[in-house]
Amino acid sequence: MKRLHEAFQLVKSNLSQAREQQKTQYDKRVKEQKFNVGDKVLLDMRTPLTGISKKLIPGFIGPFRILKVNNNSTVEIQQDVGKQTQLVHVNRIKPLFE
């Protein structure tokens, strides 16, 4: 039982060390973007539509306008006035430069 407990402690410490290493690698390449209400953005289309080849699907759709910016890295976007709003994570949008 003592050896089993020591093995669990070793696994726990190795997992926390690996988690920290992965976080530092992620933080090196992530670009945090700030979005404001009224900005125009494009939405990433990752999910393929049924019946259409993945090669023919556009990478981004839009433009969308940001209606609300939340504290938890999500924004509320709307394509046209009067259409339904969508709540998306900031990783799925990119700014539109006209």
N, CA, C and O atoms as a printed pandas DataFrame, in Angstrom:
     atom_number atom_name residue_name chain_id  residue_number  x_coord  y_coord  z_coord
0              1         N          MET        A               1    0.833   -1.191    0.000
1              2        CA          MET        A               1    0.000    0.000    0.000
2              3         C          MET        A               1    0.877    1.254    0.000
3              4         O          MET        A               1    0.549    2.266   -0.620
4              5         N          LYS        A               2    2.010    1.155    0.720
5              6        CA          LYS        A               2    2.894    2.314    0.792
6              7         C          LYS        A               2    3.489    2.605   -0.593
7              8         O          LYS        A               2    3.572    3.763   -1.003
8              9         N          ARG        A               3    3.899    1.557   -1.306
9             10        CA          ARG        A               3    4.473    1.755   -2.644
10            11         C          ARG        A               3    3.425    2.282   -3.619
11            12         O          ARG        A               3    3.735    3.101   -4.484
12            13         N          LEU        A               4    2.200    1.820   -3.484
13            14        CA          LEU        A               4    1.122    2.299   -4.334
14            15         C          LEU        A               4    0.843    3.780   -4.077
15            16         O          LEU        A               4    0.624    4.548   -5.013
16            17         N          HIS        A               5    0.853    4.171   -2.816
17            18        CA          HIS        A               5    0.648    5.580   -2.456
18            19         C          HIS        A               5    1.794    6.444   -3.007
19            20         O          HIS        A               5    1.555    7.543   -3.506
20            21         N          GLU        A               6    3.017    5.954   -2.918
21            22        CA          GLU        A               6    4.159    6.700   -3.450
22            23         C          GLU        A               6    4.062    6.830   -4.971
23            24         O          GLU        A               6    4.417    7.868   -5.531
24            25         N          ALA        A               7    3.583    5.783   -5.635
25            26        CA          ALA        A               7    3.419    5.836   -7.087
26            27         C          ALA        A               7    2.369    6.878   -7.470
27            28         O          ALA        A               7    2.560    7.624   -8.430
28            29         N          PHE        A               8    1.271    6.934   -6.731
29            30        CA          PHE        A               8    0.246    7.943   -6.996
30            31         C          PHE        A               8    0.785    9.359   -6.795
31            32         O          PHE        A               8    0.468   10.259   -7.574
32            33         N          GLN        A               9    1.592    9.561   -5.764
33            34        CA          GLN        A               9    2.189   10.878   -5.517
34            35         C          GLN        A               9    3.141   11.263   -6.652
35            36         O          GLN        A               9    3.179   12.421   -7.067
36            37         N          LEU        A              10    3.906   10.295   -7.150
37            38        CA          LEU        A              10    4.822   10.554   -8.254
38            39         C          LEU        A              10    4.053   10.920   -9.529
39            40         O          LEU        A              10    4.435   11.845  -10.246
40            41         N          VAL        A              11    2.985   10.197   -9.801
41            42        CA          VAL        A              11    2.157   10.499  -10.968
42            43         C          VAL        A              11    1.547   11.889  -10.841
43            44         O          VAL        A              11    1.510   12.643  -11.813
44            45         N          LYS        A              12    1.074   12.226   -9.662
45            46        CA          LYS        A              12    0.463   13.534   -9.427
46            47         C          LYS        A              12    1.469   14.656   -9.677
47            48         O          LYS        A              12    1.128   15.662  -10.299
48            49         N          SER        A              13    2.689   14.495   -9.206
49            50        CA          SER        A              13    3.700   15.544   -9.404
50            51         C          SER        A              13    4.119   15.629  -10.869
51            52         O          SER        A              13    4.343   16.725  -11.382
52            53         N          ASN        A              14    4.230   14.486  -11.549
53            54        CA          ASN        A              14    4.582   14.499  -12.972
54            55         C          ASN        A              14    3.497   15.159  -13.812
55            56         O          ASN        A              14    3.803   15.883  -14.759
56            57         N          LEU        A              15    2.232   14.914  -13.474
57            58        CA          LEU        A              15    1.139   15.539  -14.217
58            59         C          LEU        A              15    1.123   17.053  -14.025
59            60         O          LEU        A              15    0.893   17.795  -14.980
60            61         N          SER        A              16    1.361   17.508  -12.820
61            62        CA          SER        A              16    1.372   18.956  -12.591
62            63         C          SER        A              16    2.545   19.616  -13.315
63            64         O          SER        A              16    2.410   20.725  -13.832
64            65         N          GLN        A              17    3.688   18.943  -13.353
65            66        CA          GLN        A              17    4.847   19.477  -14.076
66            67         C          GLN        A              17    4.557   19.535  -15.582
67            68         O          GLN        A              17    4.889   20.524  -16.235
68            69         N          ALA        A              18    3.955   18.506  -16.126
69            70        CA          ALA        A              18    3.619   18.488  -17.550
70            71         C          ALA        A              18    2.589   19.567  -17.874
71            72         O          ALA        A              18    2.671   20.207  -18.923
72            73         N          ARG        A              19    1.621   19.773  -16.982
73            74        CA          ARG        A              19    0.604   20.806  -17.177
74            75         C          ARG        A              19    1.248   22.186  -17.248
75            76         O          ARG        A              19    0.869   23.003  -18.088
76            77         N          GLU        A              20    2.215   22.453  -16.379
77            78        CA          GLU        A              20    2.916   23.741  -16.382
78            79         C          GLU        A              20    3.724   23.932  -17.659
79            80         O          GLU        A              20    3.748   25.031  -18.215
80            81         N          GLN        A              21    4.387   22.877  -18.132
81            82        CA          GLN        A              21    5.159   22.975  -19.368
82            83         C          GLN        A              21    4.250   23.251  -20.564
83            84         O          GLN        A              21    4.595   24.053  -21.431
84            85         N          GLN        A              22    3.098   22.595  -20.614
85            86        CA          GLN        A              22    2.166   22.821  -21.705
86            87         C          GLN        A              22    1.601   24.232  -21.667
87            88         O          GLN        A              22    1.382   24.839  -22.715
88            89         N          LYS        A              23    1.362   24.760  -20.474
89            90        CA          LYS        A              23    0.853   26.124  -20.342
90            91         C          LYS        A              23    1.876   27.140  -20.832
91            92         O          LYS        A              23    1.508   28.099  -21.511
92            93         N          THR        A              24    3.135   26.955  -20.508
93            94        CA          THR        A              24    4.150   27.900  -20.958
94            95         C          THR        A              24    4.295   27.847  -22.479
95            96         O          THR        A              24    4.485   28.885  -23.113
96            97         N          GLN        A              25    4.211   26.662  -23.071
97            98        CA          GLN        A              25    4.294   26.556  -24.523
98            99         C          GLN        A              25    3.084   27.224  -25.195
99           100         O          GLN        A              25    3.232   27.896  -26.216
100          101         N          TYR        A              26    1.906   27.040  -24.625
101          102        CA          TYR        A              26    0.698   27.665  -25.173
102          103         C          TYR        A              26    0.788   29.179  -25.065
103          104         O          TYR        A              26    0.442   29.888  -26.011
104          105         N          ASP        A              27    1.248   29.682  -23.929
105          106        CA          ASP        A              27    1.345   31.123  -23.718
106          107         C          ASP        A              27    2.360   31.775  -24.643
107          108         O          ASP        A              27    2.260   32.973  -24.907
108          109         N          LYS        A              28    3.328   31.029  -25.141
109          110        CA          LYS        A              28    4.314   31.580  -26.066
110          111         C          LYS        A              28    3.693   31.961  -27.404
111          112         O          LYS        A              28    4.082   32.960  -28.009
112          113         N          ARG        A              29    2.728   31.169  -27.868
113          114        CA          ARG        A              29    2.206   31.387  -29.214
114          115         C          ARG        A              29    0.822   32.025  -29.264
115          116         O          ARG        A              29    0.361   32.389  -30.346
116          117         N          VAL        A              30    0.151   32.169  -28.136
117          118        CA          VAL        A              30   -1.200   32.724  -28.147
118          119         C          VAL        A              30   -1.129   34.244  -28.296
119          120         O          VAL        A              30   -0.269   34.903  -27.711
120          121         N          LYS        A              31   -2.051   34.781  -29.092
121          122        CA          LYS        A              31   -2.163   36.218  -29.269
122          123         C          LYS        A              31   -3.500   36.644  -28.695
123          124         O          LYS        A              31   -4.550   36.275  -29.220
124          125         N          GLU        A              32   -3.468   37.408  -27.636
125          126        CA          GLU        A              32   -4.707   37.862  -27.021
126          127         C          GLU        A              32   -5.183   39.109  -27.738
127          128         O          GLU        A              32   -4.474   40.114  -27.787
128          129         N          GLN        A              33   -6.380   39.044  -28.293
129          130        CA          GLN        A              33   -6.926   40.170  -29.018
130          131         C          GLN        A              33   -8.044   40.796  -28.211
131          132         O          GLN        A              33   -8.829   40.105  -27.562
132          133         N          LYS        A              34   -8.101   42.111  -28.264
133          134        CA          LYS        A              34   -9.160   42.846  -27.584
134          135         C          LYS        A              34  -10.199   43.262  -28.620
135          136         O          LYS        A              34   -9.867   43.861  -29.642
136          137         N          PHE        A              35  -11.441   42.942  -28.346
137          138        CA          PHE        A              35  -12.538   43.312  -29.220
138          139         C          PHE        A              35  -13.428   44.300  -28.496
139          140         O          PHE        A              35  -13.591   44.229  -27.278
140          141         N          ASN        A              36  -14.003   45.224  -29.252
141          142        CA          ASN        A              36  -14.901   46.231  -28.701
142          143         C          ASN        A              36  -16.279   46.070  -29.324
143          144         O          ASN        A              36  -16.425   45.467  -30.388
144          145         N          VAL        A              37  -17.282   46.612  -28.655
145          146        CA          VAL        A              37  -18.642   46.577  -29.173
146          147         C          VAL        A              37  -18.673   47.390  -30.463
147          148         O          VAL        A              37  -18.172   48.514  -30.512
148          149         N          GLY        A              38  -19.266   46.812  -31.508
149          150        CA          GLY        A              38  -19.370   47.481  -32.794
150          151         C          GLY        A              38  -18.317   47.067  -33.803
151          152         O          GLY        A              38  -18.435   47.407  -34.980
152          153         N          ASP        A              39  -17.280   46.335  -33.372
153          154        CA          ASP        A              39  -16.251   45.870  -34.306
154          155         C          ASP        A              39  -16.844   44.838  -35.264
155          156         O          ASP        A              39  -17.746   44.082  -34.905
156          157         N          LYS        A              40  -16.320   44.824  -36.491
157          158        CA          LYS        A              40  -16.721   43.810  -37.456
158          159         C          LYS        A              40  -15.706   42.665  -37.398
159          160         O          LYS        A              40  -14.496   42.884  -37.358
160          161         N          VAL        A              41  -16.239   41.434  -37.394
161          162        CA          VAL        A              41  -15.392   40.243  -37.285
162          163         C          VAL        A              41  -15.876   39.175  -38.255
163          164         O          VAL        A              41  -16.995   39.231  -38.766
164          165         N          LEU        A              42  -14.999   38.197  -38.497
165          166        CA          LEU        A              42  -15.334   37.011  -39.270
166          167         C          LEU        A              42  -15.372   35.817  -38.329
167          168         O          LEU        A              42  -14.581   35.742  -37.389
168          169         N          LEU        A              43  -16.287   34.882  -38.574
169          170        CA          LEU        A              43  -16.473   33.699  -37.731
170          171         C          LEU        A              43  -15.850   32.489  -38.397
171          172         O          LEU        A              43  -16.077   32.238  -39.580
172          173         N          ASP        A              44  -15.059   31.734  -37.635
173          174        CA          ASP        A              44  -14.407   30.515  -38.117
174          175         C          ASP        A              44  -15.452   29.422  -38.311
175          176         O          ASP        A              44  -16.214   29.111  -37.396
176          177         N          MET        A              45  -15.481   28.837  -39.522
177          178        CA          MET        A              45  -16.414   27.752  -39.831
178          179         C          MET        A              45  -15.685   26.425  -39.745
179          180         O          MET        A              45  -15.196   25.936  -40.763
180          181         N          ARG        A              46  -15.597   25.832  -38.583
181          182        CA          ARG        A              46  -14.889   24.565  -38.405
182          183         C          ARG        A              46  -15.772   23.364  -38.692
183          184         O          ARG        A              46  -15.279   22.329  -39.141
184          185         N          THR        A              47  -17.055   23.483  -38.444
185          186        CA          THR        A              47  -17.938   22.337  -38.623
186          187         C          THR        A              47  -18.405   22.281  -40.075
187          188         O          THR        A              47  -18.987   23.242  -40.577
188          189         N          PRO        A              48  -18.155   21.173  -40.745
189          190        CA          PRO        A              48  -18.561   21.065  -42.149
190          191         C          PRO        A              48  -20.073   20.911  -42.274
191          192         O          PRO        A              48  -20.721   20.298  -41.426
192          193         N          LEU        A              49  -20.607   21.466  -43.322
193          194        CA          LEU        A              49  -22.025   21.304  -43.614
194          195         C          LEU        A              49  -22.224   19.950  -44.289
195          196         O          LEU        A              49  -21.369   19.505  -45.055
196          197         N          THR        A              50  -23.339   19.302  -44.010
197          198        CA          THR        A              50  -23.576   17.980  -44.579
198          199         C          THR        A              50  -23.810   18.091  -46.077
199          200         O          THR        A              50  -24.535   18.970  -46.543
200          201         N          GLY        A              51  -23.193   17.196  -46.815
201          202        CA          GLY        A              51  -23.368   17.158  -48.247
202          203         C          GLY        A              51  -22.398   18.027  -49.023
203          204         O          GLY        A              51  -22.437   18.043  -50.253
204          205         N          ILE        A              52  -21.521   18.758  -48.325
205          206        CA          ILE        A              52  -20.558   19.625  -49.001
206          207         C          ILE        A              52  -19.158   19.151  -48.639
207          208         O          ILE        A              52  -18.876   18.841  -47.482
208          209         N          SER        A              53  -18.288   19.099  -49.635
209          210        CA          SER        A              53  -16.917   18.677  -49.411
210          211         C          SER        A              53  -16.195   19.677  -48.508
211          212         O          SER        A              53  -16.454   20.878  -48.578
212          213         N          LYS        A              54  -15.298   19.189  -47.668
213          214        CA          LYS        A              54  -14.550   20.062  -46.764
214          215         C          LYS        A              54  -13.698   21.066  -47.533
215          216         O          LYS        A              54  -13.433   22.165  -47.046
216          217         N          LYS        A              55  -13.276   20.690  -48.722
217          218        CA          LYS        A              55  -12.445   21.584  -49.528
218          219         C          LYS        A              55  -13.225   22.796  -50.021
219          220         O          LYS        A              55  -12.633   23.845  -50.275
220          221         N          LEU        A              56  -14.528   22.671  -50.159
221          222        CA          LEU        A              56  -15.340   23.743  -50.717
222          223         C          LEU        A              56  -15.937   24.664  -49.665
223          224         O          LEU        A              56  -16.524   25.691  -50.005
224          225         N          ILE        A              57  -15.797   24.314  -48.401
225          226        CA          ILE        A              57  -16.361   25.132  -47.327
226          227         C          ILE        A              57  -15.454   26.330  -47.090
227          228         O          ILE        A              57  -14.240   26.162  -46.973
228          229         N          PRO        A              58  -16.006   27.524  -47.017
229          230        CA          PRO        A              58  -15.156   28.686  -46.717
230          231         C          PRO        A              58  -14.613   28.591  -45.293
231          232         O          PRO        A              58  -15.284   28.077  -44.399
232          233         N          GLY        A              59  -13.398   29.088  -45.089
233          234        CA          GLY        A              59  -12.797   29.036  -43.758
234          235         C          GLY        A              59  -13.484   29.954  -42.770
235          236         O          GLY        A              59  -13.644   29.604  -41.600
236          237         N          PHE        A              60  -13.894   31.130  -43.231
237          238        CA          PHE        A              60  -14.550   32.104  -42.365
238          239         C          PHE        A              60  -15.799   32.622  -43.058
239          240         O          PHE        A              60  -15.840   32.753  -44.282
240          241         N          ILE        A              61  -16.825   32.917  -42.250
241          242        CA          ILE        A              61  -18.042   33.510  -42.781
242          243         C          ILE        A              61  -18.278   34.836  -42.082
243          244         O          ILE        A              61  -17.759   35.076  -40.992
244          245         N          GLY        A              62  -19.048   35.678  -42.702
245          246        CA          GLY        A              62  -19.344   36.956  -42.075
246          247         C          GLY        A              62  -19.569   38.020  -43.118
247          248         O          GLY        A              62  -19.759   37.684  -44.287
248          249         N          PRO        A              63  -19.557   39.235  -42.771
249          250        CA          PRO        A              63  -19.112   39.829  -41.514
250          251         C          PRO        A              63  -20.202   39.816  -40.441
251          252         O          PRO        A              63  -21.397   39.830  -40.735
252          253         N          PHE        A              64  -19.750   39.790  -39.207
253          254        CA          PHE        A              64  -20.610   39.890  -38.038
254          255         C          PHE        A              64  -20.229   41.151  -37.274
255          256         O          PHE        A              64  -19.106   41.642  -37.392
256          257         N          ARG        A              65  -21.159   41.666  -36.498
257          258        CA          ARG        A              65  -20.891   42.825  -35.661
258          259         C          ARG        A              65  -20.991   42.395  -34.201
259          260         O          ARG        A              65  -21.915   41.677  -33.820
260          261         N          ILE        A              66  -20.038   42.837  -33.392
261          262        CA          ILE        A              66  -20.019   42.481  -31.971
262          263         C          ILE        A              66  -21.036   43.341  -31.227
263          264         O          ILE        A              66  -21.005   44.569  -31.308
264          265         N          LEU        A              67  -21.942   42.675  -30.497
265          266        CA          LEU        A              67  -22.961   43.369  -29.726
266          267         C          LEU        A              67  -22.596   43.494  -28.255
267          268         O          LEU        A              67  -22.944   44.477  -27.602
268          269         N          LYS        A              68  -21.887   42.485  -27.735
269          270        CA          LYS        A              68  -21.578   42.469  -26.304
270          271         C          LYS        A              68  -20.293   41.706  -26.082
271          272         O          LYS        A              68  -20.085   40.654  -26.688
272          273         N          VAL        A              69  -19.424   42.218  -25.220
273          274        CA          VAL        A              69  -18.171   41.555  -24.855
274          275         C          VAL        A              69  -18.294   41.108  -23.406
275          276         O          VAL        A              69  -18.527   41.928  -22.519
276          277         N          ASN        A              70  -18.136   39.799  -23.162
277          278        CA          ASN        A              70  -18.254   39.249  -21.808
278          279         C          ASN        A              70  -16.871   39.087  -21.177
279          280         O          ASN        A              70  -15.858   39.112  -21.876
280          281         N          ASN        A              71  -16.836   38.925  -19.871
281          282        CA          ASN        A              71  -15.577   38.776  -19.137
282          283         C          ASN        A              71  -14.934   37.407  -19.316
283          284         O          ASN        A              71  -13.733   37.261  -19.088
284          285         N          ASN        A              72  -15.695   36.417  -19.713
285          286        CA          ASN        A              72  -15.172   35.047  -19.809
286          287         C          ASN        A              72  -14.678   34.712  -21.214
287          288         O          ASN        A              72  -14.780   33.559  -21.635
288          289         N          SER        A              73  -14.145   35.689  -21.953
289          290        CA          SER        A              73  -13.571   35.510  -23.295
290          291         C          SER        A              73  -14.603   35.085  -24.326
291          292         O          SER        A              73  -14.266   34.394  -25.288
292          293         N          THR        A              74  -15.838   35.480  -24.143
293          294        CA          THR        A              74  -16.863   35.223  -25.137
294          295         C          THR        A              74  -17.445   36.551  -25.595
295          296         O          THR        A              74  -17.430   37.539  -24.861
296          297         N          VAL        A              75  -17.957   36.555  -26.817
297          298        CA          VAL        A              75  -18.611   37.741  -27.357
298          299         C          VAL        A              75  -19.930   37.324  -27.983
299          300         O          VAL        A              75  -20.098   36.185  -28.417
300          301         N          GLU        A              76  -20.857   38.260  -28.021
301          302        CA          GLU        A              76  -22.144   38.034  -28.654
302          303         C          GLU        A              76  -22.109   38.756  -29.993
303          304         O          GLU        A              76  -21.877   39.964  -30.049
304          305         N          ILE        A              77  -22.344   38.006  -31.081
305          306        CA          ILE        A              77  -22.255   38.581  -32.418
306          307         C          ILE        A              77  -23.576   38.425  -33.148
307          308         O          ILE        A              77  -24.384   37.554  -32.826
308          309         N          GLN        A              78  -23.782   39.292  -34.145
309          310        CA          GLN        A              78  -24.990   39.247  -34.954
310          311         C          GLN        A              78  -24.611   39.605  -36.385
311          312         O          GLN        A              78  -23.865   40.557  -36.615
312          313         N          GLN        A              79  -25.126   38.840  -37.347
313          314        CA          GLN        A              79  -24.749   39.069  -38.740
314          315         C          GLN        A              79  -25.448   40.295  -39.311
315          316         O          GLN        A              79  -24.781   41.187  -39.836
316          317         N          ASP        A              80  -26.743   40.363  -39.224
317          318        CA          ASP        A              80  -27.511   41.498  -39.712
318          319         C          ASP        A              80  -28.480   41.933  -38.623
319          320         O          ASP        A              80  -28.813   41.162  -37.724
320          321         N          VAL        A              81  -28.922   43.166  -38.718
321          322        CA          VAL        A              81  -29.893   43.674  -37.750
322          323         C          VAL        A              81  -31.182   42.872  -37.878
323          324         O          VAL        A              81  -31.690   42.676  -38.982
324          325         N          GLY        A              82  -31.702   42.416  -36.768
325          326        CA          GLY        A              82  -32.924   41.626  -36.764
326          327         C          GLY        A              82  -32.694   40.129  -36.802
327          328         O          GLY        A              82  -33.627   39.363  -36.563
328          329         N          LYS        A              83  -31.485   39.693  -37.095
329          330        CA          LYS        A              83  -31.187   38.253  -37.100
330          331         C          LYS        A              83  -30.824   37.794  -35.694
331          332         O          LYS        A              83  -30.598   38.604  -34.795
332          333         N          GLN        A              84  -30.773   36.471  -35.527
333          334        CA          GLN        A              84  -30.475   35.873  -34.235
334          335         C          GLN        A              84  -29.012   36.121  -33.853
335          336         O          GLN        A              84  -28.136   36.139  -34.718
336          337         N          THR        A              85  -28.755   36.310  -32.565
337          338        CA          THR        A              85  -27.390   36.527  -32.081
338          339         C          THR        A              85  -26.748   35.191  -31.732
339          340         O          THR        A              85  -27.438   34.211  -31.449
340          341         N          GLN        A              86  -25.417   35.165  -31.756
341          342        CA          GLN        A              86  -24.655   33.962  -31.408
342          343         C          GLN        A              86  -23.650   34.324  -30.331
343          344         O          GLN        A              86  -23.070   35.409  -30.353
344          345         N          LEU        A              87  -23.447   33.425  -29.399
345          346        CA          LEU        A              87  -22.435   33.580  -28.366
346          347         C          LEU        A              87  -21.255   32.687  -28.738
347          348         O          LEU        A              87  -21.388   31.464  -28.769
348          349         N          VAL        A              88  -20.090   33.298  -29.024
349          350        CA          VAL        A              88  -18.927   32.536  -29.463
350          351         C          VAL        A              88  -17.707   32.944  -28.648
351          352         O          VAL        A              88  -17.650   34.038  -28.086
352          353         N          HIS        A              89  -16.738   32.043  -28.597
353          354        CA          HIS        A              89  -15.468   32.310  -27.922
354          355         C          HIS        A              89  -14.588   33.149  -28.841
355          356         O          HIS        A              89  -14.698   33.055  -30.064
356          357         N          VAL        A              90  -13.716   33.969  -28.259
357          358        CA          VAL        A              90  -12.871   34.858  -29.055
358          359         C          VAL        A              90  -11.874   34.089  -29.915
359          360         O          VAL        A              90  -11.332   34.657  -30.864
360          361         N          ASN        A              91  -11.613   32.821  -29.616
361          362        CA          ASN        A              91  -10.724   32.016  -30.443
362          363         C          ASN        A              91  -11.346   31.688  -31.799
363          364         O          ASN        A              91  -10.627   31.324  -32.730
364          365         N          ARG        A              92  -12.665   31.809  -31.926
365          366        CA          ARG        A              92  -13.337   31.468  -33.179
366          367         C          ARG        A              92  -13.573   32.668  -34.080
367          368         O          ARG        A              92  -14.156   32.509  -35.152
368          369         N          ILE        A              93  -13.143   33.858  -33.689
369          370        CA          ILE        A              93  -13.356   35.035  -34.522
370          371         C          ILE        A              93  -12.041   35.724  -34.804
371          372         O          ILE        A              93  -11.066   35.578  -34.067
372          373         N          LYS        A              94  -12.037   36.494  -35.912
373          374        CA          LYS        A              94  -10.874   37.314  -36.222
374          375         C          LYS        A              94  -11.393   38.647  -36.741
375          376         O          LYS        A              94  -12.469   38.702  -37.335
376          377         N          PRO        A              95  -10.643   39.719  -36.524
377          378        CA          PRO        A              95  -11.109   41.036  -36.949
378          379         C          PRO        A              95  -11.188   41.155  -38.465
379          380         O          PRO        A              95  -10.399   40.554  -39.194
380          381         N          LEU        A              96  -12.145   41.934  -38.920
381          382        CA          LEU        A              96  -12.333   42.194  -40.341
382          383         C          LEU        A              96  -11.785   43.577  -40.634
383          384         O          LEU        A              96  -12.223   44.563  -40.041
384          385         N          PHE        A              97  -10.835   43.653  -41.541
385          386        CA          PHE        A              97  -10.243   44.921  -41.943
386          387         C          PHE        A              97  -10.781   45.275  -43.317
387          388         O          PHE        A              97  -10.542   44.559  -44.289
388          389         N          GLU        A              98  -11.505   46.377  -43.396
389          390        CA          GLU        A              98  -12.106   46.793  -44.670
390          391         C          GLU        A              98  -11.285   47.891  -45.288
391          392         O          GLU        A              98  -11.622   48.381  -46.365
